[in-house]
């Protein structure tokens, strides 16, 4: 099916962060867009306000009449949709053109020069900074982001005049293997998604295949200390980045001024002094180095980088301040892998050295909980007080013997509580934390507003 012949695009799982970006893309270009999602949430409400028809009950009778013509309708689905889904099976039985989200993103990105960010951590932050730097420069860009940019209040940017598209290259379900980027970044290759990959070696092989899909004449930017052997390709240029050291792209003179990180960027086009970054944590300085490297290699001038990085506002649910008072700080963060938890908690420690740190963590997926229980426990032990919630299953069915308790039992700290979300809100009414964090990739964000209400009343 030629994209130009498509009149209707129907999304199964439209409320996902990746799916919603593609839905917004087609909606922007005047296509008739509708879809299904399991539950209503702020993101689906935003899509509805933008004119997209969404329902939340799985039944083929809910599919609008316009979307029952298979000749001009494309069906896009996420792997999170179960195989027995009624609407998915309706479209399959009727012979509709059905594609995974990753396939559609691959199709769209082929129309532009694709700048892709891959890695088990840091993708969303780096992708969103790149998009901001490109957007604020004469280059411009289109973008499909894995989070909501606070600068633009969306996860999709469109610039019909720009030849660039910035995408988050997701390793889940091997989705990034549908991309053929002009330039790519690899941030980390830690074991994850072991429900998809046989083991860590299989995951690394998938990243090697991704590198082999970079277009001839392209560029690869890879984290310098990565325990990962890259394929040898003579037809692409490979560069390294790091926080410090002798990498092609790095930082010098890192310091904190007025609550902001300030650093000098060293790159192929010389030095950019006194860059300011409003995100906390040295990890985010390193993420910014990768983003600046990509922007620089894509033609953004040093003065454009200097002028735009300082006004980058961040991403929803990525070290997202909800309350920031002198007596109390509340931060919401998407961290859902042991390494991400460690980085996020360590960043808070760095900023608030003498404060008591309370963290609420909701594990995401039974398989991830089973595979990394010890790592989760070790990261959570960095907190002064730990509140552990039930597992958010997402696309998975329960696994016998796997619950949050297997993490709880491995936590060494005695200052720990295991509860569900309903019990949590009552529990917090009787607490007086100094620094509070909500952590996880499930639906914990749905109660962030209620938590804010509890502590705004205090």
Residue pairs with C-beta under 8 A, 6 or more apart in sequence:
1 74
1 97
3 107
3 108
5 72
6 26
6 31
6 72
6 73
6 74
7 31
7 32
7 72
7 73
8 31
8 32
8 33
8 34
8 66
8 67
8 69
8 72
8 73
8 74
9 23
9 26
9 31
9 32
9 33
9 73
9 74
9 76
10 33
10 34
10 35
10 63
10 67
10 73
10 74
10 75
10 76
10 91
11 19
11 22
11 23
11 33
11 34
11 35
11 36
11 76
11 77
12 35
12 36
12 75
12 76
12 77
12 78
12 81
12 85
12 87
12 88
13 19
13 35
13 36
13 37
13 38
13 77
13 78
13 80
13 81
14 20
14 23
14 35
14 36
14 37
14 44
14 47
14 52
14 54
15 37
15 38
15 39
15 41
15 43
15 44
15 47
15 54
16 37
16 78
16 80
16 101
17 43
17 145
17 146
17 147
17 148
17 155
18 78
18 101
18 105
18 144
18 146
18 168
18 170
19 35
19 76
19 78
19 101
20 43
20 44
20 47
20 155
20 156
21 144
21 145
21 155
21 156
22 76
22 101
22 104
22 105
22 108
22 144
22 156
23 33
23 35
23 47
23 52
24 47
24 50
24 154
24 155
24 156
25 108
25 144
25 156
25 158
26 33
27 33
27 50
27 51
27 52
28 156
28 158
29 158
32 66
32 67
33 51
33 52
33 53
34 52
34 53
34 54
34 63
34 64
34 66
34 67
35 52
35 53
35 54
36 54
36 55
36 56
36 58
36 62
36 87
37 44
37 54
37 56
38 56
38 58
39 56
40 56
41 443
41 446
43 148
44 54
44 56
47 54
48 54
53 64
55 62
58 85
58 86
58 87
59 86
59 87
60 86
60 87
60 90
62 87
63 87
63 90
66 73
67 73
68 94
70 94
70 95
70 96
70 97
73 96
73 97
74 96
74 97
74 99
74 104
75 88
75 91
75 96
75 97
75 98
75 99
76 98
76 99
76 100
76 101
76 104
77 88
77 98
77 99
77 100
77 101
78 100
78 101
79 100
79 172
79 173
79 395
80 394
80 395
81 88
82 395
88 98
91 98
92 98
99 107
100 173
100 175
100 178
101 175
102 170
102 173
102 174
102 175
102 176
102 177
102 178
103 178
105 144
105 167
105 175
105 178
105 179
106 178
106 179
106 180
108 144
108 165
109 116
109 165
109 167
109 179
109 180
109 181
110 180
111 165
112 142
112 162
112 163
112 164
112 165
113 163
113 164
113 165
113 182
114 164
114 165
114 167
114 179
114 180
114 181
114 182
114 183
115 130
115 134
115 141
115 164
115 165
115 166
115 167
115 181
115 182
115 183
115 184
115 294
115 298
116 166
116 167
116 168
116 169
116 176
116 179
116 181
116 183
116 184
116 185
117 123
117 126
117 127
117 130
117 166
117 167
117 168
117 169
117 184
117 185
117 187
117 290
117 294
118 169
118 170
118 171
118 176
118 184
118 185
118 186
118 187
118 207
118 210
119 171
119 185
119 186
119 187
119 188
119 189
119 223
120 171
120 187
120 188
120 189
120 190
120 192
120 337
120 339
121 187
121 188
121 190
121 337
121 339
121 340
121 343
122 187
122 188
122 283
122 286
122 287
122 290
123 146
123 168
123 169
123 170
123 187
124 145
124 146
124 147
124 168
124 315
124 318
124 334
125 147
125 279
125 284
125 287
125 291
125 315
125 318
126 185
126 187
126 287
126 290
126 291
126 294
127 143
127 145
127 146
127 166
127 167
127 168
128 143
128 145
128 147
128 149
128 315
129 287
129 288
129 291
129 292
129 309
129 312
130 141
130 166
130 291
130 294
130 295
131 141
131 143
131 145
131 149
131 157
131 166
132 149
132 151
132 308
132 309
132 312
133 291
133 292
133 295
133 300
133 304
133 305
133 308
133 309
134 140
134 141
134 143
134 162
134 164
134 166
134 295
134 298
134 300
135 141
135 143
135 152
135 157
135 159
136 304
136 307
136 308
136 311
137 295
137 299
137 300
137 301
137 304
137 305
137 308
138 301
138 304
139 162
139 164
139 298
139 299
139 300
140 159
140 161
140 162
140 164
141 157
141 159
141 162
141 164
141 165
141 166
142 157
142 158
142 159
142 162
142 164
142 165
142 166
143 156
143 157
143 165
143 166
143 167
144 155
144 156
144 165
144 166
144 167
144 168
145 154
145 155
145 156
145 157
145 166
145 168
145 315
146 155
146 168
146 170
147 155
147 315
147 316
147 317
147 318
147 334
148 154
148 155
148 315
148 316
148 317
149 155
149 157
149 313
149 315
150 313
150 314
150 315
150 316
151 311
151 312
151 313
157 166
164 298
167 179
167 181
169 175
169 176
169 179
169 181
169 184
169 210
170 176
171 192
171 193
171 203
171 206
171 207
171 210
172 193
172 196
173 193
173 196
174 196
174 206
176 206
176 210
177 206
177 209
177 210
177 213
179 210
179 213
180 213
180 214
180 215
181 213
181 214
181 215
181 218
182 214
182 215
182 218
182 219
183 214
183 218
183 219
183 220
183 221
183 294
183 297
183 298
184 210
184 211
184 214
184 218
184 219
184 220
184 221
185 220
185 221
185 222
185 241
185 290
185 293
185 294
186 207
186 210
186 211
186 220
186 221
186 222
186 223
186 226
186 228
187 223
187 287
187 290
188 223
188 226
188 339
189 203
189 204
189 207
189 226
189 227
189 228
190 337
190 339
191 199
191 200
191 203
191 371
191 372
192 203
192 337
192 368
193 203
193 368
194 203
194 367
194 368
194 371
195 365
195 367
195 368
195 396
197 203
197 206
204 228
207 228
208 230
208 231
211 220
211 230
211 231
211 233
212 231
212 233
214 220
214 233
214 236
216 235
216 236
217 235
217 236
218 236
218 237
219 236
219 237
219 238
219 239
219 297
220 230
220 236
220 237
220 238
220 239
221 238
221 239
221 240
221 241
221 249
221 290
221 293
221 294
221 297
222 228
222 230
222 238
222 239
222 240
222 241
223 240
223 241
223 242
223 286
223 290
224 240
224 241
224 242
224 245
224 247
225 242
230 238
239 247
239 248
239 249
239 268
239 293
239 297
240 247
240 248
240 249
241 247
241 248
241 249
241 250
241 286
241 289
241 290
241 293
242 249
242 250
242 286
242 289
243 250
243 251
243 254
243 282
243 285
243 286
243 289
244 250
244 251
244 252
248 267
248 268
248 293
249 265
249 266
249 267
249 268
249 289
249 290
249 292
249 293
249 296
250 265
250 266
250 289
251 263
251 264
251 265
251 266
251 285
251 286
251 289
252 263
252 264
252 266
253 262
253 263
253 264
254 261
254 262
254 263
254 282
254 285
255 261
255 262
255 263
256 262
257 276
260 276
260 277
260 278
260 310
261 276
261 277
261 279
261 280
261 282
261 284
261 285
262 274
262 275
262 276
262 277
263 275
263 277
263 285
264 271
264 272
264 273
264 274
264 275
265 271
265 272
265 275
265 289
265 292
265 305
267 292
267 293
267 296
268 296
268 297
269 296
269 302
270 302
272 292
272 302
272 305
272 306
274 306
275 288
275 292
275 305
275 306
275 309
275 310
276 309
276 310
277 284
277 285
277 288
277 309
277 310
277 312
278 310
278 312
278 313
278 314
279 287
279 288
279 312
279 314
279 318
279 319
280 319
280 347
280 348
280 350
280 351
281 319
281 343
281 344
281 346
281 347
281 350
281 351
282 347
282 350
283 343
283 347
284 319
284 347
288 309
292 305
292 309
295 305
296 302
296 305
314 320
317 332
317 333
317 334
317 445
318 333
318 334
319 331
319 333
319 344
319 347
320 331
320 332
320 333
321 329
321 330
321 331
322 330
322 331
322 332
322 448
322 451
322 452
323 329
323 330
323 452
323 455
323 456
324 330
327 434
328 433
328 434
328 435
328 436
328 455
328 458
329 352
329 355
329 434
329 435
329 436
330 436
330 437
330 438
330 451
330 452
330 455
331 348
331 435
331 436
331 437
331 438
332 437
332 438
332 445
332 448
333 344
333 437
333 438
333 439
334 340
334 439
334 440
334 441
335 341
335 343
335 344
335 439
335 440
335 441
336 363
336 364
336 368
336 439
336 440
336 441
336 442
337 368
337 372
338 372
338 375
338 376
338 378
338 379
339 375
339 379
341 361
341 376
341 379
341 380
341 439
342 378
342 379
342 382
344 437
344 439
345 357
345 359
345 379
345 380
345 382
345 383
345 437
346 382
348 357
348 435
348 437
349 357
349 382
352 434
352 435
355 434
355 435
356 384
356 385
356 433
356 434
356 435
357 383
357 384
357 385
357 434
357 435
357 437
358 383
358 384
358 385
358 386
358 387
358 431
358 433
358 434
358 435
358 436
358 437
359 380
359 383
359 385
359 386
359 387
359 436
359 437
359 438
359 439
360 387
360 389
360 424
360 436
360 437
360 438
360 439
360 444
361 376
361 380
361 386
361 387
361 388
361 389
361 439
361 440
362 389
362 390
362 391
362 392
362 421
362 438
362 439
362 440
362 442
362 443
362 444
363 369
363 376
363 388
363 389
363 390
363 391
363 392
363 404
363 407
363 440
363 442
364 391
364 392
364 394
364 440
364 441
364 442
365 391
365 392
365 393
365 394
365 395
365 396
366 391
366 393
366 396
366 397
366 398
366 399
366 402
367 396
367 399
369 376
369 391
369 402
369 403
369 404
369 406
369 407
370 399
370 402
370 406
373 406
373 407
373 410
374 410
376 407
376 410
377 407
377 410
377 411
377 412
380 386
380 388
380 407
380 411
380 413
380 416
381 411
381 412
381 413
383 413
383 437
384 415
385 415
385 416
385 417
385 433
386 411
386 413
386 415
386 416
386 417
387 416
387 417
387 419
387 424
387 427
388 404
388 407
388 408
388 411
388 416
388 417
388 418
388 419
389 404
389 419
389 420
389 421
389 424
389 440
389 444
390 403
390 404
390 420
390 421
391 402
391 403
391 404
391 442
392 440
392 441
392 442
392 443
392 444
394 442
404 418
405 418
408 416
408 418
417 427
419 427
421 444
421 447
424 447
425 447
425 450
425 451
425 454
428 451
428 454
428 455
429 454
432 458
436 451
436 455
438 444
438 445
438 447
438 448
438 451
